[in-house]
Amino acid sequence: MISPSLQVTIILVLEQVALALGSEFKIYLAQLIPQILKVLVHDGSKERIVTANVRFLIFAYHCVVELDQ
């Protein structure tokens, strides 16, 4: 299992990639969503910080997609 701090770092990188690519990031979602769901289900981090970061990633991506339309 990947450490929570590394998971958060990976999520932050994904967030930046999603923000940079905007709606073009959509093609990667089919591969990422199953992995993101696993993180949500198995989040054992203190105060579920990994889950909070995943939720922010989803919110940030949604905002970018809305702006692109």
PEMO-V935666 format. One record per pair of residues at least 24 apart in sequence whose C-alpha atoms are under 7 Angstrom apart, sorted by the first residue. I is the first residue (numbers start at 1). J is the second residue. Records with the same first field share a line. If there is no record, write none. Layout:
BEGIN
I = J ; J
END
This chain:
BEGIN
4 = 45 ; 50
7 = 50
8 = 50 ; 53
11 = 53 ; 54
15 = 57
18 = 61
19 = 61 ; 64
22 = 64 ; 65
23 = 65 ; 68
END
